[in-house]
Amino acid sequence: MSVKVVIVGQGYVGLPVAMRAVEADYDVVGVDLDARRIDRLHAGDSYVDDVAQETLRAALASGRYLASTNYEDARDFDYAVITVPTPLKESLPDLTFIESAANSLAPHLKNGATVILESTTYPGTTEEIVVPILEQGSGLRAALDFHVGYSPERIDPGNKTWGFVETPKVVSGIDPASTEQVDLFYSSLVNRTVRVSGTKEAELTKLLENTFRHVNIALVNELAVFANELDINIWEAIDAAATKPFGFMKFTPGPGVGGHCLPVDPSYLSWQVRRRLGRNFRFVELANDVNDHMPNYVVDRAALLLNNSSVAMRGASVLLVGLAYKRNTGDIRESPSLALIDLLNARGADVSGFDIHVEPHHWPERVTRVRDLEEGLASADLVILVTDHDDIDLNLVANSAVPTLDTRNRLTGDTVDLL
């Protein structure tokens, strides 16, 4: 008997889960309200870097994968996994995508079905938000008629070593039977699962992972600012410290933090602490302050480089190399490049960008797209290396005569300045 799985959200989290579920012989419906995405999926055209075209086309050819914008295709599901965005709206958690998904799934709930939330959120969301919506919309009772769990996504786009299958999956449920069902499902998809006692613990696990990264990146970002003023090579110091086989984990500075995780997730945790306990999560707020101001620091350094070349920022041609927030992906959400573009434009610079990974409909309107890197370099007064994709000819950048600010420590040359 076939088992039907619905994956809500077919982005960089949901699509890999859907493809893996097809490989595990589930009948899979991938629901996404973005009609452009669904059209591309129907055509066998993957827009997620971690999902090869061949993998998508094999899933379509198997007859076990249906991409749809219609929740009617979710009826009679056995498992549903919610992998929708959880952005900040005016610095506050925005759970509207989760609420919409739960409301849309609720009418299709049946006895014995399991709903799993993967979206990153504050502790308590599964029990306080998702469960009531599912119960109200279905007329069924959670833990008695159907199962509910939480399993935080751990997708690391572009990571060739730790993919979805290889990365341990934290699983939880609102009761032991729900935990059992969530574990049963993910055990069929990944090499190892890790059970925790409740959904709040699983929700906090994800926030802890990203807050840890956020705070440590803020530390090295602030060190980078001070080290430059003290005429110390921060990159050399970090590499030397990384040779210690214990008690140190390497983090590197950059132009800021981006993606749906680091600029957002720690704020979910600090918001919940403030809301429930009336106290400030000082580490998170300090890290936010440091990382949020890194684009300002980068632009100040860029202005100094232009000044050294007797070029004013106003009217200067500034080329940003790499716009995505992460190497080898096209994800531009919350990317520091967006803040750089705004800051450079505000100072009167003519901003262009080179990044073949970013899809045309996600390209920022306020920056000119450069199709040929060599041509872009020829007309630039300054280059800022923002994202060091593997397919960028970094030698071409390093060997150009254009003053370059390298925020990733990938370039060497007479015209290169490191962050």
Number of C-alpha atoms within 10 A of each C-alpha: 3 9 12 20 26 30 25 30 24 27 19 19 24 25 25 23 26 28 21 20 25 24 16 11 14 20 21 27 27 29 25 22 14 13 12 11 19 20 14 13 22 17 13 19 17 20 21 20 16 22 17 15 17 12 18 23 17 17 21 19 11 13 11 19 24 18 24 23 18 13 19 13 16 25 16 17 22 20 24 24 24 25 26 25 20 20 23 16 9 7 11 12 19 16 20 13 17 24 16 13 23 24 19 19 24 21 20 18 26 17 14 16 21 26 30 26 26 26 25 28 29 23 21 17 19 23 19 10 14 23 21 16 20 26 19 13 16 16 14 17 15 22 17 12 15 20 26 28 30 30 30 23 19 18 18 16 20 15 12 8 9 14 17 22 18 12 17 17 22 23 31 30 30 20 17 15 17 27 25 16 23 26 23 13 17 20 17 16 20 18 13 15 19 13 17 16 14 20 26 20 18 25 27 17 18 24 26 15 15 17 25 14 16 24 21 18 23 27 18 22 25 17 15 21 16 13 17 13 9 9 8 13 13 21 18 11 11 17 13 11 14 15 11 11 8 7 7 11 12 14 17 18 25 23 29 29 25 22 16 19 23 23 25 26 26 28 24 24 22 21 20 19 16 13 11 9 9 10 12 14 16 10 16 20 14 14 21 21 12 18 27 19 16 23 23 17 16 23 21 14 16 23 21 15 23 19 12 11 13 9 16 18 23 14 14 19 22 26 28 27 26 26 31 28 25 22 19 22 23 23 23 23 19 20 22 26 28 20 19 24 24 16 17 24 18 11 16 15 20 21 22 19 25 23 25 20 19 18 12 9 8 11 17 16 8 13 18 14 19 18 12 11 17 13 10 20 22 11 12 20 22 25 26 27 26 28 28 24 21 9 11 17 12 17 12 12 25 20 14 18 17 19 23 29 24 25 21 18 18 14 20 16 14 12 17 23 18 19 25
